Amino acid sequence: MCVLEKPDNHENKSDSCGTHRIAVTHLIADKSFPRAARLLDAEGYSRVFKRNKRLTNRFWIVLAHRQGTAECRLGLAIAKKRAKRAVDRNKIKRIARESFREQRVVLSGIDAVVMNKDAAAKASTIELRQSIDMLWAELSVENRATENSSSNSSTTNG
């Protein structure tokens, strides 16, 4: 069985199975989670907490705030009160980050803070992932509708 491996340089190489290996860095470049995609300071979090669109389901609370830039950013507020064990909090954070990385393109211009509910600590990885993906989908639909209405009003005014 052949496995994709990261080659020493970024060229295509042939392995012992005769298949081509490609640089892993090229496969995940568009789904990275750079520092610019994170809410890092209290000011960013407080802006989202003060003025937000709130989306919830059984496991998650997502607070979203439209900002002026094209970049979207994620903040995590995973409560120790709701997930006592560190392993559970880390799983919750990992799932939220992975999901956000894959949805970044459709969430442009949004700062989001993700919080966990009590049920998240006991939920399976699949349940958590599906539920947060549904919230991102709902948010992206609202984001597109907002962008379309603002672009339509600017074209009719200008």
N, C-alpha and C positions, 0 to 999 in steps of 0.2 A: 504494500500500500504506500502511496506517495503522499507526502505532506507538504503544504506550502511552507516555505521557510523564507526568512529574510536574508537575501544575499548580501555579501559584503559591500558590493557597489549596487547602483540602481539599474543595472542592465538585466535583461532577460537572460536566464541561464537554463541549461538542460540538466536534469538530474539523472540518476541511474535508471529511472523508469522510462526515460525518453520524453517525459512531459516537461513543459516549461514552467519554471518558477518565476514569479514576478515579485517585485519589491512590495512588501506589505505596506510600507509607508505611502505608496501611491493609492492603495485601496481604501485607506481610512482617512486620507487627507481632508476630504470634504465633510467628515463626521467627527472632526476633532472637537476638543473642548478647551479652547485657548483662554487665557486669562481675561481677555476682553469680553468673553461670553459669560462671565461670572459677576454676580453682585458681590462686591468686596467690602464696601464700607457702610457704616450706619446710615449715612445720607441716602444711599440707594435703597436700602431696605425700608427706611421710614417713608420715602416717596411712595413705594408700593403699598405699604400698610395704610397710609392716609387716604390715597385715592386709588381705588382698585375695582376691578371686575372680579367677582368671587365665583368660582366654579367648584362644586363639591360632588363627591360620590361616597361610597361606603368606606374607602380607604384613604382618600386624599382630600386636601383643600388646596386649591391653586388660586393665588391672588395675582392678578395681572394688571399692569399699568402700561398704557401706551406712552411711549417716549418719542422724542423728536428724531432720533437717529435710526438708521436702517438695521443696526446691530440689535440682536436680542440677547438678553442676559438672564441667568438663572441664579436664584438664591435658595438655599435650603434651610429650613427651620424645623428640624426633626427633634421632637420633644422627648426627652428622657422620661417624662411623666407618662407618655403614651406607649413607649417601647423601652422597657426597663433594661433589657440586655443589650450590650454594645454590639453584639453580632447581628441582632435584629435591626438596630439603627443603621449600621453599616450597609446591610442588605437593602434597606429602604432607600438610603442615599444613592447607592450604586444603581438601583433600578431607575430612580428619578433622573440621574445624570445620563445614563445610557439612552433612555427614552428621549430626553431633551436633545441630546446630540443628533439623533436621527430626525428630529422634527424642527431643528433650527431654521431651516430654509423657509418653512411656511409660517414661522412665528416672528418674522422680521418686525422690528420696531417695538417689541414688547419686553418689558422687565417682568419676570414672574418669580414669585416666592412659593415654594412647595412645602406644605406642612402635612404631617401624618395624623391619621385618626387612630383610635384605640385598636380597631380591627386590623390595621396594617401589620402589626407585630405578629399576628398569628396566620396571616394570609400566605399563600404560596407565591412563589416568584412569578408564575404565569398569571395569577389573578391580579397581582399588583401591576404587572406590566400592561396587561390589557386595560385595566381601569384607568391608568394614567395616560395611555395612548388615546383613549376615548376623550379624556379631558383636553388633551392637546388638539385633537381633531375639532372639538367643539370651539375651542379658542381660535383655531386657525380660520374656521368658517366666519366667526364674528370679526376677526381681524381683516379678512378679505372684504367683508361687507362694509366695514368702516373705511378701509382704504378706497373702495369703489365710490362710496358716497362722498368722501372728501375730494377725490379727484374729479368727480362729476360736478361738484359745486364750484371747484376752482376753474374748470373749463367753461362753465356757464357764466361765471363772474368775470373772467378775463377775456 
